Each structure stands twice: as structure tokens, then as C-alpha cells.
């Protein structure tokens, strides 16, 4: 029964896979703002993935590792999708999103343990 906690992370990974299968031409703004828009999505997607992996009971270290391995596999997948391109740089944005979620958890756990309100 404890494996049911992995279900949200697996569903989220499938959702990321689906999004990676859709060409992005014509979506979002153009130029600099397009870059910001799509890189923000990378940060958010992988922050959520990290949190869902933690919810499943995986340690911080392994949640970061699994998030990054999935990011690499996702970029490899995009390499074969028409209208998409797999880029190493995007894996760094993905890892940054997961790492920011890790920092968020650290900060909230420290704050909840302190007596400062």
C-alpha cells in the first residue's frame, strides 16, 4: 500500500512526457519573454516533481537525482519530437527547479522547528 504514494509522481512524470511531445511553436510570447516563459515552466515542472517524489518517501538526495535523470531522459525524448529539440541547458533549468524546491523544504522545516513566528 505504501507504493500508492508514488502515483502522483508517476502521473506528473507522464504529464511532463506529454508536454514534451507537443510542439511549442505558436505557444506563448516571443523573443526574450518566450525564453522566460518556457524556462519558468521548466523550473515549476521539476520543483513539483521533486516535491511529489519527497511525498512518496524518497530522500532529498535521491529525489534530486531522480528528478535530474528524468530531466535528461525528457530532453532525449524531445530530440526525437518534431518541432522540439533536446538541450542540455534545459536539464540545468530542470535541476534548478528541483533544487529550489529542496531549499524551500529546508527553509520551511527550519522555520517550523524554530520558536519564531
C-alpha positions, -999 to 999 in steps of 0.1 A, spaced: 0 0 0 29 24 6 36 24 -32 4 43 -38 23 74 -27 43 71 -59 12 75 -80 12 113 -80 49 115 -91 43 89 -118 12 108 -131 32 140 -130 61 124 -150 36 112 -176 22 148 -178 57 161 -184 63 135 -211 30 146 -227 40 182 -226 74 173 -242 55 156 -271 37 188 -281 55 213 -305 58 247 -289 57 269 -320 29 294 -316 27 290 -279 35 318 -255 51 352 -262 81 358 -285 118 367 -280 131 373 -245 97 368 -229 93 334 -246 126 323 -231 115 334 -196 81 318 -201 94 284 -211 123 283 -186 99 292 -158 78 262 -168 109 240 -165 115 253 -130 79 248 -119 76 213 -135 106 199 -118 100 217 -85 67 199 -84 83 166 -94 108 169 -66 80 176 -40 60 146 -53 90 124 -50 95 136 -14 59 129 -7 65 93 -20 91 90 8 123 93 -13 151 111 4 161 146 -7 193 133 -24 175 107 -44 146 129 -52 171 154 -67 189 125 -86 156 110 -99 144 145 -110 177 151 -129 177 117 -145 142 122 -156 151 157 -170 179 141 -191 156 114 -204 129 140 -212 154 161 -232 165 130 -250 128 123 -258 124 159 -271 153 153 -295 130 129 -314 99 151 -314 91 172 -345 92 208 -336 112 203 -304 148 200 -295 166 184 -266 190 207 -249 214 201 -221 208 236 -209 172 227 -202 183 199 -178 201 225 -158 169 246 -155 150 214 -145 176 206 -118 174 242 -106 137 239 -102 141 207 -82 169 222 -61 148 253 -54 120 230 -41 146 213 -19 157 247 -5 121 256 1 116 224 21 147 231 41 136 266 49 101 256 59 113 228 81 138 251 99 111 277 104 86 252 117 112 239 142 120 274 155 100 293 180 99 324 159 65 331 144 
